Amino acid sequence: MKLYSGPLSLYARKVEIALREKAIAFERIMVSFTQEAGYRPRNPVVMVANPKGQVPVLQDGDLTLYDSTVILEYLEDACPGPALMPATPAERARCRQLELYADEVMIVPLRALMYRTGPRPDDEQHWAELERGAAEAGREIAAQCARLGQVLGERGRFFDALSTADIAIFMMLLFNQRLGGPSLQATPNLMAWFAELSLRPAFRAIRDEIRQADLQLSKPVDGAYPDMT
Ligand SMILES: N[C@@H](CCC(=O)N[C@@H](CS)C(=O)NCC(=O)O)C(=O)O
């Protein structure tokens, strides 16, 4: 398999974690990314494969797929063991729902923090507006973390075994860390879950690569990575 990924692409890194957890060999092609120009110039293969022009793109023989969720579903069907989806229909649906919560709901306030890793605008007023937006987003992220803490409950896990939802939520919380969002300390069970996943080689490798990519590509962010062990 061939995966088109990006150094700071949280969706492509979701797929990388799944591939590593399933011990599937793959060739990784990193598309170019800078804070100044984003993904431009676009990778030509990605442009042809994905009408949205986005990574991840997975090629498996004649099959070319885009969108991390579709790719994860394919990997689950094509390479079922070790499973990254629960067994029962209800739990599988709950897993898909939680993955979507991460990918489409948690991403919203995170986007309001992303300016922090890019070049600082000259206009101080614009910067102050961004900072106000970030403060509001931080409150929303803290509320989301509290909700996730409730879902985790005393059991401290979303499902009996590792799932695509764990991967998606981990990526969002990792990005919250790198962007200097709220610490997880207010939700100890979520923090413990995050720390436990960080010990798995697949998660640790991606976390460390992203941290390294930040050192090379991003502006330093005050208070970044507060909960890193
Ligand atoms: N829903 C898509 C989102 C993919 C996505 O947003 N990819 C970003 C990188 S994390 C990208 O390629 N952005 C470039 C762009 O949107 O122009 C997925 O899950 O794969």
PDBQT file of the ligand as one rigid body, heavy atoms in Angstrom, charges set to zero:
ROOT
HETATM    1  N1  LIG A 301     -12.355  14.572   5.947  1.00  0.00    +0.000 N 
HETATM    2  C1  LIG A 301     -11.021  14.458   5.408  1.00  0.00    +0.000 C 
HETATM    3  C2  LIG A 301     -10.231  15.704   5.788  1.00  0.00    +0.000 C 
HETATM    4  C3  LIG A 301      -8.858  15.721   5.116  1.00  0.00    +0.000 C 
HETATM    5  C4  LIG A 301      -8.134  17.024   5.342  1.00  0.00    +0.000 C 
HETATM    6  O1  LIG A 301      -8.683  18.019   5.835  1.00  0.00    +0.000 OA
HETATM    7  N2  LIG A 301      -6.850  17.017   4.990  1.00  0.00    +0.000 N 
HETATM    8  C5  LIG A 301      -6.029  18.201   5.157  1.00  0.00    +0.000 C 
HETATM    9  C6  LIG A 301      -4.763  17.888   5.906  1.00  0.00    +0.000 C 
HETATM   10  S1  LIG A 301      -5.131  17.407   7.578  1.00  0.00    +0.000 SA
HETATM   11  C7  LIG A 301      -5.621  18.725   3.797  1.00  0.00    +0.000 C 
HETATM   12  O2  LIG A 301      -5.126  17.985   2.965  1.00  0.00    +0.000 OA
HETATM   13  N3  LIG A 301      -5.841  20.010   3.618  1.00  0.00    +0.000 N 
HETATM   14  C8  LIG A 301      -5.518  20.709   2.417  1.00  0.00    +0.000 C 
HETATM   15  C9  LIG A 301      -6.689  21.500   1.940  1.00  0.00    +0.000 C 
HETATM   16  O3  LIG A 301      -7.807  21.350   2.477  1.00  0.00    +0.000 OA
HETATM   17  O4  LIG A 301      -6.493  22.277   1.035  1.00  0.00    +0.000 OA
HETATM   18  C10 LIG A 301     -10.373  13.193   5.946  1.00  0.00    +0.000 C 
HETATM   19  O5  LIG A 301     -10.808  12.674   6.995  1.00  0.00    +0.000 OA
HETATM   20  O6  LIG A 301      -9.453  12.679   5.296  1.00  0.00    +0.000 OA
ENDROOT
TORSDOF 0
